[in-house]
Amino acid sequence: MEWVQAIKGFKSYLKLEKSMSANSIQAYSRDIDKLRQFSEAQQVILKPITVTLTDLRQFLTWISELGMIPTSQARILSGIKAFYKYLLIEDEIKVDPSELLESPKTRRKLPDTLSIIDIDKLIAAIDLSKPDGARNKAILEVLYSCGLRVSELTELRISNLYLDIEFIKVIGKGSKERLVPIGGSATKALKIWLEEVRLHIPIKKGEEDLVFLNRRGSRLSRVYIFMVIKDLAKVIGLKKSISPHTFRHSFATHLVEGGADLRAVQEMLGHESITTTEIYTHLDRDYLKSTITQYHPRS
């Protein structure tokens, strides 16, 4: 099996079997392509099915020498492990060479968050006299109220809004669905956008069910959402480097600080692992200590 054939099959597997998004598939493909480049640069050219554990360790050394940081190396390793799992499933290999490959140690960087005051300032800085003002306010309110990923926001559907019972249905990673409560401020901003502004926009065919559109009636890009938030940060003189994901971090942090159950936060964020939720909410020692004190029978 040649690299081109293997990568093509891997992409199909990720799409059809794992239901990954186009962005995730592209990222995984880039990771495997780096391994291909390394393999083809060896004295004896390696094929996907002839790569060994030693070769993979040399590959990790190679990308490290190129200046790739440990977190990027760990991400690439994740792609490689998925690739060889695919080859194993397809019976192209009998032994997974990546099984014993250790991930480089990475430091868990705690995400930046916004205070409630900062969030209020950002929303207040939106110029509601402009045509996109109502939409941008609804975007920020929904990001903070529901803790959505930016891709989940841009793909949010009108048919998945249940504002009468204060819930929205979100299609997350791997096309997994979850129901997330939506607060009063976000519901109000959404209704103003949908009922007073959006209905006057000529909508492009195929985009009719999308909640957030640009002036031409097309879906918003993730980059555009980034720019809206960056511009608002400049207006209020915010020194932090923030993004749509900062609202997701803030959503989780404020819930946990307010006493919300971690499992509930995990469900709302759409995390498979509770460990990931702990990272996002950057629990401090005092919170963990108070939890043990409150709930452990022998504390």
Backbone as a ProteinNet text record, in pm:
[ID]
protein_1_A
[PRIMARY]
MEWVQAIKGFKSYLKLEKSMSANSIQAYSRDIDKLRQFSEAQQVILKPITVTLTDLRQFLTWISELGMIPTSQARILSGIKAFYKYLLIEDEIKVDPSELLESPKTRRKLPDTLSIIDIDKLIAAIDLSKPDGARNKAILEVLYSCGLRVSELTELRISNLYLDIEFIKVIGKGSKERLVPIGGSATKALKIWLEEVRLHIPIKKGEEDLVFLNRRGSRLSRVYIFMVIKDLAKVIGLKKSISPHTFRHSFATHLVEGGADLRAVQEMLGHESITTTEIYTHLDRDYLKSTITQYHPRS
[TERTIARY]
84.9	0	88	61.6	137	73.5	150.2	102.9	-23.7	-26.8	-143.1	-270.3	-259.8	-374.3	-416.9	-318.7	-347.2	-413.7	-361.9	-417.8	-559	-581.3	-715.1	-815.3	-775.7	-862.9	-888	-783.8	-794.4	-894.9	-890.8	-983.7	-1128.6	-1148.3	-1282.7	-1330.5	-1239.3	-1270.8	-1313.3	-1238.3	-1270.2	-1405.5	-1436.5	-1562.4	-1681	-1669.4	-1783	-1799.3	-1687.5	-1695.9	-1692.7	-1612.2	-1596.4	-1679.7	-1739.6	-1826	-1756.5	-1628.3	-1552.2	-1584.4	-1563.6	-1586.1	-1475.3	-1501.3	-1402.8	-1273.2	-1285.3	-1166.6	-1081.1	-1146.5	-1072.3	-1003.3	-1074.8	-1017.2	-895.4	-905.5	-793.3	-672.5	-698.1	-589.3	-520.3	-599	-541.8	-460.4	-510.9	-441.6	-306.3	-301.4	-173.9	-73.2	-122.8	-34.3	27.8	-53.8	-3.3	86.6	59	143.6	284.4	293.8	426.9	503.5	431.5	495	537.5	457.1	492.1	620.5	628.4	747.7	872.4	860.1	971.9	1010.8	911.6	935.6	1004.5	963.8	1020.1	1158	1197.7	1330.8	1436.1	1394.5	1488.4	1567.9	1681.6	1763.9	1685.7	1616.9	1525.6	1384.8	1318.6	1186.2	1088	1021.3	925	785.1	710.8	570	485.4	359.9	276	278.8	279	269.8	405.9	514.2	647.1	706.8	636.8	684.8	684.7	790.5	803.9	797.9	796.5	797.5	923.7	1037.2	1163.1	1153.6	1093.9	1076.3	990.7	885.1	795.8	865.1	950.4	1026.4	1124	1185.7	1276.4	1198.2	1075.6	989.5	959.2	927.7	900.1	1023.3	1140.1	1265.7	1283.1	1249.9	1262.1	1174.6	1047.5	958.7	995.9	1053.9	1099.8	1216.5	1308.4	1422.9	1382.9	1265.2	1213.5	1158.2	1151.6	1104	959.6	900.8	761.3	748.8	657.2	641.2	571.3	587.4	530.1	379.8	302.6	157.3	126.4	201.7	182.8	225.9	336.4	381.9	275.6	214.6	111.8	-9.4	-43.5	-157.2	-128.1	-5.5	34.9	35.3	83.7	85.5	-55.3	-150.1	-289.6	-338.5	-300.8	-337.7	-273.1	-147.2	-75.4	-138.7	-174.7	-238.3	-371.8	-446.9	-575	-551.3	-443.8	-409.4	-377.4	-296.1	-257.9	-370.3	-460.5	-580	-664.7	-672.6	-746.3	-682.9	-548.5	-479.7	-498.6	-507.5	-529.3	-670.5	-767.6	-907	-921.8	-849.2	-856.8	-771.3	-706.1	-623	-503	-457.3	-337.9	-211.3	-224.7	-113.6	-164.1	-73.7	-109.5	-77	22.6	65.1	67.7	13.4	10.9	144.5	226.6	358.4	349.4	231.9	218.8	167.8	135.9	72.2	156.5	286.6	374.8	443.8	402.5	463.9	413.4	507	470.2	456.8	357.5	335	432.4	482.7	572.3	498.8	570.4	507.4	473.9	351.8	308	256.3	274	218.5	76.7	-12.4	-150.7	-165.6	-186.4	-199.9	-345.5	-362.7	-498.3	-549.4	-672.4	-724.8	-758.3	-746.6	-788.6	-940.2	-988.1	-1132.6	-1163.7	-1289.7	-1337.1	-1420.3	-1412.2	-1499.5	-1638.1	-1736.3	-1873.3	-1876.8	-1798.9	-1793.6	-1738.7	-1631	-1572.4	-1672.2	-1744.1	-1843.8	-1952.4	-1998.2	-2100.9	-2048.8	-1920.9	-1861.6	-1853.1	-1813.3	-1802.5	-1938.1	-2039.9	-2174.7	-2227	-2198.7	-2243.7	-2173.5	-2054.8	-1976.9	-2030.1	-2122.1	-2177.7	-2265.9	-2243.3	-2321.8	-2451.9	-2561.1	-2688.9	-2756.1	-2697.7	-2754.4	-2711.3	-2606.9	-2558.6	-2639.8	-2646.9	-2727.6	-2689	-2557.6	-2514.1	-2508.2	-2551.6	-2545.4	-2628	-2753.9	-2842.9	-2790.3	-2736.3	-2680.9	-2559.1	-2468.3	-2347	-2377.1	-2478.8	-2518.3	-2571.6	-2653.1	-2706.9	-2594.4	-2493.1	-2378.9	-2307.1	-2273.6	-2201.2	-2286.2	-2413.5	-2502.3	-2512.9	-2523.5	-2536.1	-2404.7	-2293	-2162.5	-2145	-2180.3	-2160.7	-2269.3	-2393.4	-2504.6	-2498.3	-2447	-2452	-2315.5	-2207	-2072.9	-2041.3	-2085.7	-2067.3	-1926.4	-1882.2	-1764.2	-1804	-1706.6	-1740.3	-1802.4	-1756.9	-1814.3	-1959.6	-1989.5	-2127.6	-2216.9	-2160.7	-2237.6	-2268.7	-2168.1	-2189.9	-2283.8	-2294.4	-2381.6	-2515.8	-2540.8	-2665.3	-2785.4	-2887.8	-3005.4	-3129.3	-3212.4	-3339	-3426.1	-3422.1	-3502.4	-3455.9	-3338.5	-3287	-3301	-3378.2	-3404.4	-3538.5	-3536.9	-3660.5	-3670.6	-3686.6	-3680.1	-3797.7	-3908	-4024.4	-3997.5	-3908.8	-3871.1	-3726.4	-3667.4	-3533.4	-3423.4	-3425.2	-3320.9	-3284.1	-3158.9	-3119.7	-3052.1	-3068.1	-2999.5	-2872.8	-2761	-2630.6	-2572.5	-2519.3	-2450.2	-2300.7	-2241.4	-2101.6	-2005.9	-1888.6	-1785.7	-1839.2	-1802.6	-1848.2	-1997.2	-2059.4	-2204.3	-2287.1	-2228.3	-2302.3	-2393.8	-2517	-2616.5	-2624	-2648.2	-2672.7	-2770.6	-2846.4	-2937.9	-2872.7	-2875	-2811.2	-2913.8	-2926.4	-3017.5	-2968.9	-3061.3	-3025.4	-3092.2	-3016.1	-3065.3	-3156.6	-3218.1	-3314.2	-3255	-3134.5	-3071.8	-3040.4	-2989.5	-2957.4	-3084.3	-3188.8	-3316.9	-3373.6	-3369.6	-3420.7	-3342.2	-3208.4	-3123.5	-3147.1	-3164.4	-3191.3	-3322.7	-3425.8	-3557.5	-3555.2	-3483	-3471.3	-3402.9	-3292.7	-3221.1	-3309.2	-3374.8	-3453.2	-3581.2	-3649.6	-3782.8	-3783.9	-3674.4	-3675.3	-3569.6	-3466.9	-3357.5	-3338.3	-3320.3	-3286.8	-3392.9	-3519.2	-3627.2	-3627.1	-3550.3	-3540.9	-3421	-3343.9	-3224.5	-3258.9	-3219.9	-3240	-3145.6	-3200.5	-3118.9	-3077.4	-2950	-2895.1	-2957.5	-2981.3	-3041.7	-2954.6	-3019.9	-2949.3	-2909.2	-2920.9	-2880.8	-3002.3	-3121.7	-3245.3	-3258.8	-3202.1	-3221.7	-3112.2	-3008.3	-2899.5	-2942.8	-2906.4	-2945.4	-2870.1	-2737.3	-2656.2	-2607.5	-2639.8	-2605.3	-2539.2	-2464.5	-2410.7	-2513.3	-2475.8	-2571.6	-2616.1	-2535	-2569.3	-2649.6	-2682.9	-2764.5	-2687.1	-2554.6	-2470.8	-2424.1	-2379.2	-2332.5	-2208.6	-2192.1	-2074.3	-1956.5	-1837.4	-1717.6	-1669.8	-1590.9	-1535.4	-1441.5	-1368.9	-1274.1	-1348.4	-1466.4	-1544.7	-1584.2	-1624.5	-1662.3	-1541.5	-1423.3	-1299.9	-1279.8	-1296.9	-1271.8	-1370.2	-1495.3	-1596.2	-1553.2	-1509.3	-1470	-1341.2	-1244.8	-1118	-1144.6	-1232.9	-1264	-1331.9	-1421.7	-1490.2	-1392.5	-1295.9	-1194.4	-1113.1	-1083.5	-1010	-1093.3	-1222.7	-1311.7	-1312	-1314.2	-1319.9	-1181	-1076.9	-939.7	-898.7	-954.5	-921.6	-784.1	-695.6	-557.6	-541.4	-631.7	-623	-640.7	-575.5	-598.7	-714.7	-828.7	-947.5	-998.7	-1081.9	-1139.3	-1278.1	-1352.8	-1483.6	-1471.8	-1359	-1340.8	-1328.5	-1285.5	-1274.8	-1411.3	-1515.9	-1651.4	-1691.3	-1645.4	-1672.8	-1602.1	-1475.6	-1402.6	-1474	-1516.6	-1580.5	-1712.9	-1789.5	-1916.5	-1895.7	-1797.3	-1771.7	-1718	-1625.4	-1564	-1667.2	-1753.7	-1851.9	-1954.5	-1985.5	-2077.8	-2016.3	-1890.3	-1824.5	-1804.3	-1761.7	-1741.8	-1872.7	-1984.4	-2115.3	-2169.3	-2092.5	-2133.4	-2197.6	-2192.2	-2252.8	-2180.1	-2254.6	-2197.3	-2111.4	-1991.8	-1898.8	-1957.6	-2033.6	-2093.3	-2192.9	-2265.8	-2361.1	-2287.2	-2176.3	-2095.5	-2036.5	-1988.6	-1934.7	-2038.4	-2161.4	-2269.6	-2299.2	-2301.9	-2333.7	-2222	-2097.1	-1984.6	-1967.5	-2025.5	-2011.5	-1877.3	-1820.3	-1691.3	-1713.7	-1631	-1638.5	-1579.1	-1473	-1401.3	-1418.7	-1440.3	-1451.5	-1318.6	-1207.7	-1074.9	-1064.8	-1120	-1118.1	-1196.6	-1307.6	-1390	-1313.9	-1235.9	-1157.5	-1053.1	-995.7	-897.4	-965.5	-1079.6	-1149	-1194	-1232.5	-1283.9	-1175.1	-1051.7	-933.9	-969.3	-1015.7	-1052.7	-931.9	-953.5	-841.9	-845.9	-737.9	-726	-833.8	-869.7	-971.1	-1105.3	-1138.9	-1267.1	-1266.7	-1156.3	-1146	-1150.9	-1081.5	-1078.4	-1218	-1288.1	-1421.6	-1519	-1498.1	-1584.2	-1565.9	-1439.9	-1411.6	-1468	-1444.3	-1491.9	-1643.5	-1710.7	-1857	-1917.9	-1853.8	-1920.6	-1856.3	-1727.7	-1664.5	-1709.9	-1751.9	-1806.8	-1708.3	-1577.5	-1478.4	-1394.9	-1444.1	-1366.9	-1369.8
-120.7	0	125.1	215.7	340.8	447.8	554.1	659.9	728.2	762.5	833.3	751.1	622.4	532.3	519.4	507.3	491.1	615.8	732.3	857.3	879.5	845.8	860	770.5	646.3	554	599.5	654.6	704.1	819.1	908.4	1021.8	974	874.2	817.2	752.9	683.8	620.1	723.8	834.1	939.6	1002.9	1017.1	1079.3	985.6	863	770.7	694.8	650.8	569	653.1	758.6	839.5	967.4	997.6	1116.5	1245.9	1256.6	1377	1491.8	1612.1	1730.8	1743.3	1824.2	1845.4	1904.4	1993.3	2055.6	1953.6	1862.5	1759.6	1662.8	1625.9	1533.8	1596.4	1724.2	1794.4	1799.1	1822.2	1828.4	1692.6	1585.4	1450.7	1417.9	1457.3	1429.1	1498.6	1622.4	1695.8	1624.5	1569.1	1497.4	1375.9	1299.1	1179.1	1216.7	1330.1	1373.6	1408	1458.3	1484.2	1353.3	1249.5	1118.4	1065.7	1091.9	1051.2	1120.8	1251.4	1326.6	1270	1239.3	1181	1045.5	962.3	826.4	827.7	920.6	927.4	992.2	1050.9	1114.2	1017.8	896.9	799	730.7	674.3	604.3	490.1	415.8	313.4	367	402.2	464	370.6	425.8	348.5	360.8	252.6	253.9	250.8	287.6	291.2	161.5	48.7	-80	-134.6	-65	-111.2	-25	81.7	170	94.2	109.1	41.2	142	89.8	175.4	260.9	202.7	278.3	393.3	365.5	470.3	584.9	551.1	653.3	736.1	671.8	747.3	843.2	798.5	885.8	1001	971	1075.1	1183.8	1144	1241.2	1326.3	1265.1	1339.8	1439.4	1395.4	1478.6	1602.8	1585.7	1703.2	1792.5	1731.9	1812.1	1900.7	1845.4	1921.1	2030.8	2014.2	2117.9	2236.6	2221.1	2330	2316.4	2199.5	2179.2	2161.5	2235.6	2232.3	2102.6	2062.5	1936.8	1921.4	2029.8	2018.4	1983.6	2041.2	2009.4	1866.4	1824.1	1685.7	1587.9	1620.1	1533.3	1523.7	1635.7	1635.3	1547.6	1559.8	1478	1330.4	1300.4	1161.9	1104.1	1186.4	1142.5	1103.8	1182.6	1152.2	1022.7	1002.8	881.4	756.7	765	651.5	617.3	719.7	695.6	631.4	673.5	621.2	470.9	434.4	293.4	206.6	267.8	195.2	161.2	258	236	122.6	123.6	18.8	-119.1	-119.4	-244	-297	-206.8	-244	-298	-235.2	-275.9	-400.3	-452.6	-572.8	-552.4	-426.8	-396.9	-426.4	-419.2	-452.4	-548.7	-624.8	-719.1	-664	-572.8	-513.3	-361.2	-291.8	-145.1	-91.3	-30	19.9	139.8	204	324	292.4	164.8	127.5	163.9	143.9	170.9	306.8	387.7	519.2	615.8	671.6	760.7	904	970.7	1110	1199.9	1306.2	1400.3	1468.2	1493.3	1556.8	1701.9	1738.5	1876.4	1937.3	2066.5	2140.1	2180	2160.1	2199.5	2349.6	2423.5	2567.6	2600.8	2671	2708.1	2816.4	2801.5	2897.5	3031.6	3137.1	3269.3	3271.7	3347	3365.3	3513.3	3543.6	3680.7	3690.2	3802.6	3825.6	3860.3	3851.7	3888.5	4035.4	4118.1	4261.9	4281.3	4207.5	4218.2	4174.8	4066.9	4019	4123.5	4181.9	4287.4	4406.8	4441.6	4554.8	4525.1	4402.3	4363.5	4371.2	4320.3	4322.3	4465.1	4546.8	4686.7	4769.1	4724.3	4798.4	4778	4685.2	4659.7	4776.5	4826.6	4937.7	4882.7	4894.7	4837.8	4919.6	5035.7	5116.1	5064.1	4979.6	4922.1	4797.9	4766.1	4651.5	4518.8	4501.4	4373.9	4377.4	4486.9	4501.8	4398.6	4383.1	4287.4	4145.3	4114.3	3979.9	3955.5	4053.8	4036.6	4025.4	4098.1	4085.8	3945.5	3894.5	3759.1	3655.6	3677.1	3584.6	3576.7	3692.4	3693	3638	3672	3621.6	3469.1	3414.7	3269.2	3199.1	3255.8	3197	3183.7	3289.2	3288.4	3209.4	3219.7	3151.9	3001.4	2953.8	2810.6	2743.2	2820	2760.1	2687	2739.9	2671.1	2687.1	2587.4	2602.4	2694	2762	2855.5	2783.2	2660.4	2584.3	2546	2520.3	2488	2609.6	2727.8	2851.4	2878.4	2867.4	2897.6	2796.7	2675.2	2571.5	2562.1	2651.9	2648.1	2668.1	2582.9	2582.2	2636.7	2706.2	2755.8	2638.8	2529.5	2411.6	2343.6	2383.3	2326.1	2420.7	2528.6	2622.3	2587.8	2568.9	2542.9	2650.3	2773.6	2887.9	2893	2830	2829.2	2750	2650.6	2573.8	2602.9	2702.6	2752.8	2648	2580.9	2484.8	2502.5	2467.7	2457	2322.1	2266.8	2142.2	2176.1	2122.9	2153.9	2028.2	2044.8	1935.1	1956.1	1871.7	1889.9	1803.8	1778.3	1697.7	1556.5	1502.8	1369.2	1362	1477.5	1486.1	1442.3	1452.8	1415.8	1530.2	1495.8	1595.4	1608.6	1731.4	1753.4	1869.9	1865.8	1974.4	2064.2	2195.1	2291.7	2397	2427	2534.7	2669.3	2758.2	2892.9	2995	3093.8	3192.7	3296.9	3375.2	3476.2	3584.6	3634.1	3741.8	3694.6	3571.7	3516.7	3491.8	3442.7	3418.4	3549.1	3653.2	3783.5	3838.7	3829.7	3879.1	3798.9	3667.2	3581.3	3618.7	3639.1	3673.2	3806.3	3903.2	4034.1	4015.7	3938	3912.5	3838.2	3734.4	3650	3717.6	3785.9	3838.3	3980.8	4055.2	4195.9	4230.3	4148.4	4181.7	4074.5	3952.3	3844.6	3824.3	3842.5	3817.1	3913.9	4023.8	4121.7	4096.2	3991.3	3960	3859.4	3887.2	3787.7	3670	3552.2	3438.1	3350.6	3314.2	3227.8	3088.9	3027.3	2894.3	2793.6	2716.5	2616.4	2664.9	2796	2853.2	2895	2859.2	2908.6	2874.5	2761.2	2715.4	2762.5	2826.3	2873	2995.7	2998.4	3110.4	3237.4	3227.9	3347.9	3357.9	3471.8	3495.9	3632.5	3650.6	3783.3	3863.8	3983.5	4072.2	4016.4	3925.1	3865.5	3737	3702.4	3584.4	3454	3462.5	3342	3317.2	3194.7	3159.5	3239.3	3262.1	3332.2	3236	3286.3	3204.2	3214.6	3116.6	3119.7	3238.2	3269.7	3382.3	3513.2	3526.9	3649.4	3666.9	3556.7	3563.9	3608	3553.9	3593.8	3744.6	3797.7	3939.5	4028.3	3988.1	4064.5	4079.3	3969.3	3970	4048.7	4033.8	4108.5	4259.4	4299.3	4442	4499.3	4421.8	4468.1	4480	4388.7	4393.9	4523.2	4563.5	4689.1	4808.4	4805	4915.8	4940	4833.1	4850.1	4850.6	4840.6	4845.7	4721.9	4606.9	4481.3	4433.8	4408.4	4371	4222.3	4140.5	3996.3	3963.7	3856.9	3805.4	3707.2	3745.1	3661.1	3613.2	3510.9	3449.3	3398.8	3343.3	3284.4	3178.1	3104.4	2997.6	3051.8	3178.7	3240.1	3246.8	3266.9	3270.4	3131.1	3028.3	2890.2	2860.1	2901.7	2885.1	2959.9	3082.4	3165.8	3105	3054.7	2987.5	2875.9	2788.2	2674.9	2720	2814.4	2863.2	2924.5	3010.2	3077.9	2980.4	2875.4	2773.5	2699.7	2656.9	2581.4	2667.9	2792.4	2882.6	2908.6	2899.2	2919.1	2794.6	2682.6	2560.3	2454.8	2472.6	2373.8	2239.9	2131.6	1997.9	1977.7	1919	1901.2	1816.6	1713.2	1625	1702.1	1794.1	1875.9	1967.6	2025.5	2112.4	2031.5	1910.8	1821.1	1793.9	1767.8	1739.8	1860.6	1978.3	2099.6	2137	2108.2	2138.2	2033.3	1915.7	1809.1	1739.9	1732.6	1664.9	1515.7	1432.6	1289.4	1255.3	1325.2	1295	1406.6	1368.4	1466.4	1538.1	1471.7	1532.6	1658.7	1653.4	1770.3	1884.5	1852.5	1954.5	2021.7	1942.5	1999.1	2097.5	2067.2	2157.5	2288.4	2277.3	2395.7	2484.6	2424.5	2503.8	2540.4	2497	2520.5	2529.5	2415.4	2407.5	2436.8	2516.4	2543.7	2449	2449.3	2357.4	2382.9	2509.2	2541.8	2478.8	2482.2	2424.3	2273.3	2209	2064.3	2027.2	2105.7	2078.6	2093.9	2198.6	2222.1	2113.1	2060.4	1952.7	1827.2	1793.6	1675.7	1697	1815.2	1846.6	1833.3	1876.4	1876.5	1737.5	1657.8	1535	1404.9	1408.2	1282.3	1246.2	1120.8	1081.3	1091.1	1084.1	1088.6	1217.8	1318.4	1443.5	1515.6
0	0	0	-93.5	-103.9	-15.5	10.3	99	47.8	-80.6	-136.3	-118	-148.3	-134.2	12.8	101.6	244.4	303.1	266.6	318.9	265.6	139.9	81.5	154.8	180.3	252.2	395.3	457.4	595.2	603.3	506.7	504.1	490.1	405.7	389.3	519.2	587.2	715.3	819.7	828.2	924.3	896	768.5	729.8	750.2	701	700.5	832.2	889.9	1010.9	1139.4	1139.6	1260.6	1258.5	1141.8	1127	1167.7	1132.5	1167.6	1072.6	1120.7	1037.9	933.7	832.2	725.4	781.3	880.4	939.6	1014.2	1088.2	1162.2	1066.9	959.7	860.7	794.8	764.4	701.1	795.4	924.6	1023.3	1036	1044	1053.4	928.2	812.8	686.4	681.8	732.3	736.7	826.1	937.7	1029.6	961.3	890.8	822.5	706.1	645.3	534.1	583.3	706.3	764.9	781.7	823.4	837.4	700.5	600.6	462.8	418.1	443.8	405	472.4	600.4	675	615.1	587.8	537.2	401.3	316.9	182.3	179.9	294	301.8	356.3	394.9	448.7	336.6	374.3	275.4	210.8	292.7	241.1	262.9	153.3	163.2	233.1	332.9	410.7	352.2	355.8	317.2	444.3	435.5	556.8	636.3	565	633.9	680.2	643.2	686.5	797	834.6	941.2	1074.2	1150.1	1279.2	1394.1	1516.9	1635.2	1637.6	1601	1596.6	1496.8	1381	1279.2	1334.4	1405	1459.9	1567.3	1647.1	1747.2	1680.3	1571.5	1495.4	1431.4	1390	1331.1	1434.6	1558.1	1663.2	1693.4	1689.3	1708.1	1594.1	1473.2	1352	1361.1	1399.5	1406.1	1524.4	1628.9	1742	1700.3	1619.4	1571	1472.6	1413.3	1324.1	1402.5	1535.5	1621	1664.3	1642.5	1678.4	1830.1	1891.1	2036.4	2079.2	2206.3	2254.7	2230.2	2245.2	2223.6	2078.7	1984.5	1842.4	1813.2	1878.2	1861.8	1911.8	2024.2	2081.9	1989.9	1926.3	1833.4	1712.3	1659.5	1545.1	1582	1702.3	1748.8	1755.1	1796.7	1801.6	1662.3	1561.8	1423.5	1374.8	1411.7	1370.1	1431.6	1559.2	1625.8	1559.2	1520.5	1451.9	1315.3	1248.3	1115.9	1124.3	1222.2	1232.8	1290	1363	1405.9	1283.7	1190.7	1065.2	984.6	970.3	894.1	959	1091.9	1164.8	1137.8	1140	1113	971.2	878	736.9	708.4	811.4	799.8	707.3	697.7	618.9	699.7	833.3	922.5	1029.5	1086.1	1191.8	1330.3	1336.1	1462.9	1447.9	1545.4	1543.8	1595.1	1507.3	1551.2	1645.1	1650.3	1734.2	1873.8	1898.8	2025.9	2146.8	2138.9	2252.9	2242.9	2146.5	2127	2233.2	2309.9	2419.3	2370	2422.2	2385.5	2459.4	2393.7	2463.1	2577.3	2686.3	2801.7	2770	2800.4	2774.3	2904.5	2913.7	3028	2994.7	3089.5	3068.1	3092	2985	2996.6	3030.1	3138.5	3176.2	3083.2	3033.9	2936.7	2999.8	2920.8	2966	2977.3	3073.4	3087.5	3099.7	3084.3	3099.8	3226.7	3292.8	3407.8	3355.7	3442.2	3403.3	3361.5	3429.4	3396.2	3255.1	3220	3085.7	2978.1	3005.4	2908.4	2889.8	2999.3	2989.8	2909.2	2930.7	2856.5	2706.9	2672	2530.4	2462.2	2528.1	2469.1	2459.8	2563.1	2563.2	2455.7	2412.3	2311.7	2170.1	2150.7	2017.7	1975.5	1856	1802.5	1743	1818.3	1775.6	1665.1	1633.7	1524.7	1387.6	1387	1261.6	1225.4	1095.1	1050.8	1116.5	1144.7	1202.5	1355.9	1414.9	1559.9	1635.7	1593.8	1661.4	1647.9	1529.9	1508.4	1597	1601.7	1681.6	1830.9	1875.9	2016	2043.6	1951.9	1968.2	1968	1883.4	1876.5	2010.8	2069	2196.5	2310.5	2309	2413.9	2407.7	2288.4	2272.8	2307.1	2264.1	2296.8	2447.7	2519.2	2664.4	2736.6	2690.1	2756.6	2742.2	2625.4	2595.8	2588.8	2592.6	2591.2	2462.2	2349	2221.6	2166.5	2091	2007	1891.3	1830.4	1722.8	1603.4	1574.9	1463.9	1493	1620.8	1659.4	1643.6	1668.8	1653.3	1506.7	1420.9	1278.7	1212.5	1270.8	1215.5	1288.6	1382.5	1458.8	1366.2	1383.2	1295.8	1367.1	1290.9	1345.1	1390.7	1314.8	1349.1	1476.9	1527.9	1652.3	1771.1	1751.4	1860.4	1924.9	2054.8	2129.4	2237.9	2191	2281.5	2378.1	2341.3	2430.3	2558.5	2549.1	2668.3	2709.4	2646.6	2680.2	2663.8	2548.4	2511.8	2364.9	2330.2	2190.1	2169.8	2050.4	2017.9	1940.9	1986.6	1927.8	1864.2	1743.1	1675.6	1697.1	1781	1818.8	1739.8	1796.6	1731.2	1705.6	1588.6	1553.5	1530.3	1498.4	1473.8	1593.8	1714.2	1834.9	1876.6	1909.2	1947.1	2099	2144.5	2286.3	2302.3	2409.8	2441.9	2545.3	2519.8	2609.8	2648.8	2777.5	2819.3	2766.6	2740.2	2694.3	2785.4	2828.7	2924.1	2863.2	2950.6	2907.9	2820.7	2856.6	2778	2636.2	2624.4	2492.2	2410.8	2477.1	2408.6	2354	2435.1	2393.4	2273.1	2279.9	2170.2	2042.8	2056.5	1940.1	1873.7	1954.3	1899.2	1824.5	1879.4	1810.2	1675.7	1672.6	1547.9	1448	1492	1401.1	1353.3	1444.2	1412.9	1359.5	1386.9	1345.3	1240.3	1227.9	1135.5	1028.6	1069.3	975.3	868.3	905.8	809.3	691.5	702.8	593.8	502.2	531.1	451.5	342.1	216	109.7	132.8	157.7	201.1	83.2	81.8	-21.8	-12.7	-125.8	-130.1	-54.8	29	107.9	246.2	271	400.4	483.7	436.6	498	646.4	688.3	825.8	921.8	868.5	954.8	1035	1160.4	1246.4	1208.8	1197.3	1176	1031.3	969.4	829.1	815.4	704.8	676	595.7	554.2	485	351	295.8	164.9	179.9	303.5	326.3	325.3	344.6	348.8	491.8	519.1	653	690.2	817.3	867.4	878.5	854.3	870.5	1015.2	1056.4	1191.2	1208	1102	1106.9	1132.6	1071.5	1089.3	1236.5	1301.2	1442.7	1526.1	1492.5	1560.8	1549.4	1428.4	1403.1	1478.6	1484.2	1558.5	1704.2	1764.3	1905.8	1926.8	1837.9	1848	1841.3	1749.5	1732.7	1856.9	1916.7	2038.1	2154	2160.4	2266.7	2255.7	2132.9	2111.4	2157.2	2129.2	2164.9	2315.5	2395.1	2541.3	2605.6	2521	2572.7	2650	2613.6	2680.8	2635.7	2728.9	2696.2	2667.8	2717.5	2694.5	2547.2	2503	2368.3	2377.1	2321.7	2336.6	2201.6	2206.9	2087.5	2123.9	2028.9	2063.8	2172.2	2172.3	2270.5	2412	2424.4	2556.4	2623.8	2543.6	2598.5	2649.5	2579.6	2622.3	2755.3	2766	2891.7	3005	2975.4	3077.2	3121.6	3025.9	3054.2	3156.9	3131	3219.1	3354	3351.5	3474.9	3568.2	3513.6	3597	3653.1	3576.3	3627.7	3746.3	3730.3	3837.4	3960.9	3939.5	4052.9	4126.3	4052	4113.1	4180.8	4170.7	4239.1	4151.3	4018.9	3928.7	3936.4	3916.5	3916.1	3792.3	3811.8	3699.7	3588.6	3626.5	3525.1	3439.4	3499.6	3424.4	3326.8	3374.9	3288.5	3173.6	3204.9	3102	2993.7	3035.2	2940.6	2852.9	2912.5	2836.6	2738.5	2777	2688	2579.1	2599.7	2501	2508	2630.1	2649.2	2673.1	2609.7	2635.4	2770.8	2808.6	2932.1	3034.1	3158.9	3267.2	3289.8	3253	3266.6	3182.2	3061.4	2973.5	3036.4	3098.5	3163.2	3276.5	3350.3	3459.5	3408.2	3291.9	3232.2	3191.2	3125.6	3077	3192.3	3299.7	3411.2	3511.3	3482.1	3566.6	3715.2	3764.5	3906.4	3995.5	4097.6	4188.2	4308.6	4384.4	4496.8	4602	4621.5	4722.2	4687.4	4556.3	4514.2	4536.2	4496.2	4512.9	4661.3	4743.9	4887.9	4947.5	4908.1	4963.2	4919.6	4797	4748.1	4832.8	4861.4	4945.1	5086.5	5140.5	5275.9	5284.8	5180.6	5182.5	5161.8	5073.4	5030.8	5082.9	5121.5	5164.2	5305.5	5325.4	5457.4	5572.1	5544.7	5652.5	5651.6	5584.5	5576.1	5710.4
[MASK]
+++++++++++++++++++++++++++++++++++++++++++++++++++++++++++++++++++++++++++++++++++++++++++++++++++++++++++++++++++++++++++++++++++++++++++++++++++++++++++++++++++++++++++++++++++++++++++++++++++++++++++++++++++++++++++++++++++++++++++++++++++++++++++++++++++++++++++++++++++++++++++++++++++++++++++

